[in-house]
Amino acid sequence: MSNFVIVGAGECGARAAFALRDKGFEGTITLIGSETHLPYERPPLSKDALVAGAGPKFVAEPERYIEAGIDLLLGRTVSGIDRIAKSVVMADGTVAPYDKLLLATGARPRALSGTIHGGRIATLRSHNDATRIRAHLVEGSHVAILGAGFIGLELAASARRLGATVTLVEGLPRVLSRGVPAEIAEIVTKRHLAEGVEILCGAKVARVEELAGEVRILLDDGRVVSANLLVVGIGAVPNTELAQAAGLTVENGIAVDGLLRTSDPDIFAAGDCTSYPLPLYGDRRVRLESWRNAQEQGQLAAANMLGGVEAHAAVPWFWSDQYDMTLQIAGLADGAVTTVRREMGEEAFILFHLDAEGRLIAASGIGPGTAVARDIRLAEMLIAARAHPDPAALVANHVKLKSLLAA
């Protein structure tokens, strides 16, 4: 009987384990995670877990793992992979043999150089992180957030809802510089300012001092931000150490092919820890940190571990909640030479990004609630179809995107 081992008990690893059973695999499945919580979803950490103090949103309840015959090992750290013996070794000396291995090791927050994270300096990646941060988000407290990306902005919105004063410190000239058009970033900025968030862009950190009752962020222009807590949100680093030590190819993540196979045909990798080629964008190698990508790749890895030959071809998709607004992006806008705008009403709009040949390669939208959700989904389908829609039709909101898809 075959032994399949999955290292990483997050969204991706858990979805892969259940997918193996759904696809008829009858062998042993061992799912190993370093956290003591059952596998849970991470997007709520900057939202419900902070605002409502909600517990983890589990991928599945404990009985489902038992029913599926998944051997769930929590609070365990894998220290090495023996590719010759085809086994993983845990820190406590336990050895788990495998016929196929999936690495779903995720990513970790990028550390701020020269600081020790703990005390009044925090990052947000785990439920325990969220619980610790929430203790500081009370009326009258002041939280500083370094990095105005998705996580930093979502955390700022949650902190304001709880009554904390917020200062966002961003080294680049604007918020959401990574992959979000300036027009949408401007809307997000105005909303945060209206909610009382102080935003300092183009602000470089000279040093950070942690004192008895506060943390002080000294900027290189002489300004000082004093806060009760500093949350560092300056990106994430893929967890590739196990793969690298085992001699697997690493290239901005664990390098996999379109089938999610590493340089060892018996070892697959999926989720935030991987870089892979995207056929829609000329097989450009990308690494995505996204909830849906983790789900999709977990499912695909399971299928291909069982002998499937389906290549990853999904359109990248991201979303973020900012107060009562939702931002959604489908595709990658790098390479766009033309951008047109469709007004959706209710202060909602979508930007369509086309390349030099007129092919739709990305769409970026923002609006209250689900105002842009349906059309972003249709845009995603147009991107997948490599469509060359008439820009005038994309602008005209009386022209249904569904009709462009049919064409």
C-alpha positions, 0 to 999 in steps of 0.5 A, spaced: 500 500 500 502 506 498 504 512 503 503 519 501 506 524 506 504 532 506 508 537 509 504 543 511 497 542 514 495 549 512 489 550 507 493 547 501 496 541 504 489 539 508 485 540 501 490 536 498 489 530 503 482 530 502 482 531 494 486 524 495 481 521 498 475 524 493 479 521 487 479 514 490 486 513 493 486 508 498 493 508 501 496 512 507 496 519 508 500 523 513 499 530 514 504 534 518 503 541 521 508 545 525 502 548 529 497 545 534 491 548 531 487 544 526 488 546 519 485 553 518 484 559 513 488 565 513 484 570 510 480 571 516 486 573 521 486 580 518 479 581 519 474 576 523 479 574 528 481 581 529 475 584 530 470 579 533 476 575 536 473 569 532 477 562 533 480 559 527 476 557 521 477 550 520 478 547 513 474 541 516 472 539 523 476 533 527 471 527 525 472 529 518 480 527 518 478 521 522 473 519 517 477 520 511 483 516 514 488 522 514 493 521 519 494 528 522 500 530 526 500 537 529 505 540 533 510 537 529 516 539 525 519 536 519 527 537 520 529 533 513 527 529 507 531 523 505 530 522 498 534 516 497 530 512 503 524 516 501 522 518 508 521 525 512 524 525 518 521 529 524 525 533 529 523 528 535 526 523 530 520 520 528 521 517 520 515 517 515 516 513 509 513 516 502 512 513 495 509 520 494 511 527 498 507 534 497 511 540 500 505 545 502 510 549 507 507 556 505 511 562 507 513 566 513 512 574 514 519 577 512 522 580 518 524 587 519 532 587 519 535 589 526 529 587 530 526 581 534 519 580 533 516 579 540 513 583 545 511 590 542 513 588 535 509 583 531 507 580 525 501 577 522 501 570 519 498 565 524 492 565 529 496 566 535 499 572 532 492 575 531 490 573 538 496 577 540 495 583 536 488 583 538 490 584 545 493 591 543 487 593 539 483 597 544 480 604 544 485 609 546 491 604 544 496 606 538 498 601 533 503 602 527 503 598 521 509 597 517 507 596 510 501 598 506 500 592 502 493 588 503 495 585 510 497 592 512 491 595 510 486 590 512 489 590 519 488 598 519 481 597 517 480 592 523 484 596 528 480 602 527 473 598 527 476 596 534 477 604 536 485 604 536 489 609 533 493 607 526 499 610 523 501 606 516 508 607 514 510 605 507 516 606 504 514 606 497 510 612 494 503 610 495 499 604 498 498 597 494 504 598 489 505 591 488 500 589 483 494 594 484 493 600 479 494 607 482 487 609 481 484 603 485 490 605 490 487 612 491 480 610 492 483 605 498 487 611 501 482 616 501 477 611 504 483 610 510 484 617 511 476 618 512 476 613 517 482 616 521 488 612 519 494 616 518 498 614 512 506 616 511 508 614 504 515 614 502 517 613 509 524 610 510 525 606 517 532 608 520 531 604 526 526 601 531 526 602 539 522 597 543 521 601 550 518 598 556 511 601 554 512 603 547 515 602 541 518 608 537 519 608 529 525 613 527 524 615 520 530 617 516 527 624 515 527 625 523 520 624 524 518 619 530 512 614 530 511 612 537 506 606 538 503 601 543 505 596 538 508 595 531 506 590 526 511 589 520 507 587 514 513 588 509 511 581 505 513 574 505 518 569 504 517 562 502 519 556 506 524 553 502 529 550 507 527 543 507 527 543 499 533 546 498 537 542 504 534 536 500 537 538 493 531 540 490 531 546 485 529 553 488 527 559 484 523 564 488 520 558 491 520 551 490 521 550 483 515 546 480 513 544 473 506 545 470 504 539 473 507 541 480 512 536 480 519 539 483 526 537 480 524 530 484 519 526 480 516 523 487 516 530 490 510 535 489 510 542 491 504 547 492 501 553 494 505 559 497 512 556 497 512 554 490 514 558 483 511 555 477 510 557 470 504 560 467 502 558 460 497 564 459 503 569 460 508 566 456 510 560 461 513 566 466 515 563 472 511 566 478 509 565 486 503 567 488 500 568 495 493 567 495 487 563 498 484 561 492 491 559 489 492 554 495 486 551 494 487 550 487 494 547 487 492 543 493 487 539 488 491 539 482 497 536 486 493 531 489 490 529 482 497 529 479 500 525 485 495 520 483 498 520 475 494 525 472 497 530 467 493 536 468 497 542 468 496 548 472 492 553 468 488 558 472 488 565 472 491 568 478 485 572 482 486 576 489 481 579 493 481 584 499 476 587 504 477 594 505 471 597 510 465 596 506 469 596 499 471 589 496 477 590 491 478 584 486 484 583 481 484 577 476 490 576 472 497 579 471 497 587 469 504 586 467 505 587 460 499 591 459 499 597 454 492 599 454 487 600 460 480 602 459 475 603 465 468 601 466 463 605 470 459 600 474 455 605 479 455 606 486 462 608 486 464 602 483 469 601 477 473 596 473 479 597 469 481 592 464 488 591 462 490 589 455 497 587 452 500 590 445 496 585 441 489 587 444 489 581 448 485 582 455 491 580 460 488 583 467 482 586 470 482 590 477 475 592 480 473 596 486 466 597 489 462 596 495 460 589 497 460 585 491 458 590 486 464 588 481 464 580 483 460 578 477 464 582 472 471 580 475 469 573 474 467 574 467 473 578 466 477 572 469 473 567 463 475 572 458 482 572 460 483 564 460 480 564 453 485 569 451 480 574 448 481 580 444 475 584 446 473 591 443 476 596 448 469 600 447 465 594 449 469 594 455 468 601 457 460 601 455 457 598 461 450 597 457 454 591 453 454 585 457 461 582 458 457 575 458 456 577 450 463 578 449 465 571 452 460 568 447 463 572 442 
